[in-house]
Amino acid sequence: AQTVTQSQPEMSVQEAETVTLSCTYDTSESDYYLFWYKQPPSRQMILVIRQEAYKQQNATENRFSVNFQKAAKSFSLKISDSQLGDAAMYFCAYEAGAQKLVFGQGTRLTINP
Amino acid sequence: DGGITQSPKYLFRKEGQNVTLSCEQNLNHDAMYWYRQDPGQGLRLIYYSQIVNDFQKGDIAEGYSVSREKKESFPLTVTSAQKNPTAFYLCASLRNGGLLANQPQHFGDGTRLSIL
């Protein structure tokens, strides 16, 4: 079964600094999708960024970028110029076929002013 | 605006009681999903449906039941067989072929279920 592991339950960063959240996954598939979702205190799930496994280029969305290492099955999220509004739970997710998502345990990110 | 509506926002269940959580979407999405989230944990898939009148068990289906009689509706019943139902429940939807077409899952605002 596919699994997603986020080994950092909590992270903190100073405002305007850069932080990297880690994610590893386990799969025997060659084509798949990976996602980072943000869940603020409102509990809404907000898609931050997605990566298609067959694309070698790392995805980027404004201040958010990923470091996708397919051979190592690693998918980290880098947040540059951290802002107070970035404080949230961040979940890494893997698309496990049939358009189902498998989520990691989450990382709680705190931004220090 | 299109979206997913979950109701109620808060729900309380007595011992031995079945309760039903509502999920309605007006996005014309084919696929719908129910997830459970426990404190400090990620989302786990309970049930999903990719087409009307058809649904499949997810990873933690025991103690839950669903129906999909209409495209826009996917209610979740938490039965008395679910011994630890206290959690946050999220419903999501997706256009079929959506992930392949760069369309993400859309999520509702969730229902928090507690035991009285």
Contacts between the chains, C-beta under 8 A, distances in Angstrom:
chain1	res1	chain2	res2	distance
A	4	B	42	7.6
A	6	B	42	7.9
A	9	B	40	7.4
A	33	B	99	5.6
A	35	B	104	7.3
A	42	B	109	7.5
A	43	B	88	6.5
A	43	B	90	7.9
A	43	B	109	6.8
A	43	B	110	5.1
A	44	B	107	6.6
A	44	B	109	6.2
A	44	B	110	8.0
A	45	B	43	7.8
A	45	B	90	6.6
A	45	B	92	7.5
A	45	B	105	7.9
A	45	B	107	3.9
A	47	B	104	4.2
A	47	B	105	7.8
A	50	B	102	7.6
A	50	B	104	6.9
A	91	B	42	5.5
A	91	B	43	7.1
A	95	B	99	5.5
A	98	B	48	7.5
A	98	B	50	7.0
A	98	B	56	7.6
A	99	B	31	5.8
A	99	B	50	7.3
A	99	B	94	5.7
A	99	B	96	7.6
A	99	B	98	6.7
A	99	B	99	5.1
A	99	B	105	8.0
A	100	B	33	7.4
A	100	B	45	6.0
A	100	B	48	6.2
A	100	B	58	7.2
A	101	B	33	7.9
A	101	B	43	7.6
A	101	B	45	7.4
A	101	B	105	6.5
A	102	B	45	7.7
A	103	B	35	8.0
A	103	B	42	3.7
A	103	B	43	4.5
A	103	B	44	7.5
A	104	B	42	5.4
A	105	B	40	7.7
A	105	B	41	5.6
A	105	B	42	4.9
A	106	B	40	7.2
A	106	B	41	6.8
A	106	B	42	5.2
